[in-house]
């Protein structure tokens, strides 16, 4: 350890022509017993009793007393906390994982076929009189297999009031996997429809991906100690449908994929929220726009945990 500091000082000491000077972005200070070399991201300091190297948020301290050396590597809390106190803080590559479903507010007529045949639902999910009217149960999802994944390219937080109240926004992709319990099939066309299929599917999924911009107000209860601060965030998000497809697996047809819009809404407006302590965070989203452009009133929502809080 002492050799590392010696090498750094040997390289930089020729730049010293005064007690303190700046040379090519490096500040060197010398006193009777201490030599300190500081750059934008690193600092090397040598004292009679110990040597210190700091690189970013990591500190390496070597205490030497005669022939005995003791080296420790610790996190620089001051450096870490200063990062959280920036007026503009950016986090890159954030990963969310959760479950999704939807609140179905569609008006069905399960026991009144004439009323169903005259309703908007008939346009997207037509059934013959022998089949009977469509019901909400046909669109039931498998909750534990309907997975939501969000990948945020960045999130940026702007200080508004003493780092307690902040404005937060970002950009990323929200991906919804709606895993159907029943054997329904989306059929593309001028007027897309959803039919009852005669095949038993081992897997029956509708996938929708949105490019999304969230806008939130964030409250941090203890900005001086971010590792134990309770963070609350709430706001809205706007999304644009980027990809949509169905995927079905059965013994009769094998694996079948169709990349189509399927009457899904092109735009999405949602309420969003976050809550967490330190690096442990949970998120939620509730769509104010129905999943489909017309006929069906199904409003997706998702809840989950933030697996990766960016860097």
N, C-alpha and C positions, 0 to 999 in steps of 0.2 A: 504493500500500500504506500509506504513512504517513497518507494522508487517511482511510483506513478506520479506523485506530486512533484518529485524532483525533476522528472522528465518534462513535465508541463512548465515548471519554472525555468528550466534551462532553455527551453524554446522561446519563452516570453521575456526573460530578463534583459536580453540585449535591447529590447524596445524601451527600457526605462532610461530616461535621461533626466527625469525630475522625480520628485517625491510621488506625484500622481499624474498620470497622463493617459490619453486614449490613443490606441494605435490599431487601425484597421478593425474597429468595432469592439476592441478588447480594452477593458479598463484595468490598469495595474496600480495597486497601492502598496507602498512599502513603509514600514515603521521600524523601530528598533528590534522588536521581537516577532513581528508578524509580516508576512507577505500574502496579499490577496490578489487573485487573478479572476476577473469576472467578465463573462460574455452574456449574450442575451438569454441563452438557454442553459448555461452552466457556470459554476463557480468553483474555484480551487483556492483553499485557504490553508496556510501552514503556520502553526503556532509551536512554541517549545513543548507543550504537553500533548497536542493532538493535531492531526491533519483532517481536513474535511473536503470531500468532493460532492457537489450537488449538481445533478443533471435532471432538469425538469422537476418532478415531484419526488425524486429518490435522493436520499442523503447517505453517503458512505463515510463513516467516522472511524478513524484509526487513533486510538489512545495509546501512546507509547511512554513507558516509564522505565527508563534504563534499558534492560535487555528484553523486557516483556511487552509485547504488542497485543492489543485487543481491538478487533475490528467489528463494527456493527453496521448493518444496513437497515434504514428505517424510512418510513414515508414522511415527507415534509408536509405536515398539516397546514402550515401557513400558506405554502404554495398552492395546495389543493383548495383551501377555502378562498384564496384570492381569485382562483379561477371561477368559482361560483359567484363572486361578487362583481364580475364584469358587467358593465351596463348592457352589453350585447353578448350573449352566450350562444354558441352554435354547437349542436350535436349532430354527428354524422352516422348514418346507417343504424336505424332503430328497428327492432324486430318485435312484433306482437304475435301471440298465439292464443286463440280462444275458440269459442263455439258460437254458432249463429243459428237463428231461427227467424220466424216472422210472425207478426200479429195479423191474423186474417180477419179483416173487417168487411169482407165480401158478403153481400146478401144472397143467400142460397134459398132454393125452394125445394127441399128434399122430398116433400110429400105432395107437391102440386106441379105436375108436369106442364100443364098449359101456362102457368105463371113463369116457370123456368124457361120454357121455349120462347117466351116474349121478353125475357130479361137479358141484360148485357152479357151475363155469364155464358149464355148459349153460343154467343159469337166465337168465343175462344175455346170453350169446352163443350162442343155439341154432343148430344146423346140422343139415341132413338127412344121412342116411347117404351120399347121392350127393355132397353137398358135402364131406363129410369133417369131421373134428374141427377145431375152431378151434386156431390156433397163435399163439405169441407174436409171430411176424412180422407178423400182421395189425394189431397195435397199434404197429408201428414208427413213430417220429416222424422228421420232417425236422429234424435238429439245428440247423442254421443259421437255420431259420425258426420255431423254437419259442422265442418271446421272453418274457422275464419283465420286468415293469415294477413298481416299488414307489414309491409316493408316501407319504412319512411327513409327517403334519401337524406333528408336533413330536417331538423327542428331548430328553430331559432327563438330565443327568449329575449325580450327587450324590457329593461327595468323601467317601471313607471313611478313607483313610490317606495323608496328605501329597500328595494329588492324583495319586499313583501308582496306587492302587487306588480304583476308582470303581464306583458302581452306576448303571446306565443303563437307562432304560425309555422308551417312547414309544407312539405310536398312528398308524396309517396303513392303507393299502390295498395288498395284494399282488395282482398280476394275472398269471395264468398263461395263456399261449397254447400249446396242444398242437396242433401242425400234423402231421396224419396223412399218412403216405406212401401208404397204401392206401385203397381205396374202401369204407370202412365208414361206417355211418350210425347215429346214436343215434335210437331210436324211443321217444317218451314214452308213458306209459300207467301202468296200475295196477302192472304189472311191466315197467319199462323194459328194453329189449333193445338189443343192438348187432348189426346185420345186415351181411352182405356185400351191397353194392349193385351194381346192374347198370350204373350210370352212372359214367363216368370224370370225376372231379372235378379241376378246375384248382387249386382251393383247398378244403381240408377241415380245419376247425379246431374244437376244443373250447376254450371260454374259461371260466375260473373266477376269481372275484374274492373275496378274503377281507378282512374287517376284522380287523386284527391288532394285538396288544399284545406287543412283545418285552421280555424281561427279561434283562439281561446284566450280567456283571462285566467291567469295563474296566481294562486295565493300560496306563499311559502311562510309557514309559521315561525321558522327559525333560520333565516338565511345565513347567519353567522356559523351555524353548525349544520351543514346540508346533509350530513350522514344520518342525523336523527330528526330532521325537519319533516313535518307533515305537509305534503303538497296536494293542493286541490286545483283542478282545472276544469273549466266548463266553457262551452261555446258551440259553434256550428262548423260544419264542413260542407264543401261543395265538390261533387264528383262527376266525372265524365266516363261513360261506359267505354272501356278500351277493348275488352275481349269478353266473349260469351260462347259457351258450348255445352253440349250434353255428352255424357259418357255413360254407356250401358254395357253391361257384361252379362251374358246368358249362355247356357249350353247350346241353344239352338243357333244363335247368331254370332256368338263369340264376342269380341270387343268391337263396339261401334261408337264412333265419335262424329258429331256434327258441329261445325263452327258456324253458327248463325246468330242473328240478333234475337229471334223468337219473340218479337213484340215486347222486349224488355225496354224499360225507360232509358233514354239516352243520358239524361241528367239526373243527379241525385243530390238532395239536400237532407242533411241529417243533424241531429243534436249529438254532441260528443262530450265526453267527460273523462277525467283521470283522477285517481286518488292513490297516494302512496306514502311510505315512510322511507327516506333515504333512497336506495337503489331499488327497493321493492315497490313495484307499481302495478296497478290494475287499470283497465280501460273499459269503456263502454260506448256504444253507438246505437242510436235509434233513428231510422230513416223517416223523414217527413214526406218523402216521395214514395209512391207504391212501386213495387218491383216491376210490374208490367205497365205499359203505356195506357191501357184501358181494360175494361171488363172485369179484371180481378183487382181487389183492394188488399194486397198483401204488403205489409210494411216490415222490411228486414230489421233485425237488431243483432247486436253481437256483444259479448262480454269476454274478457280474457286477461291474461297476464303479460307484462312486458318482459320478454326474455333477455333482450339486449338493449341497454339504455344508451347506446351510442358512445362515441368518443370524441 
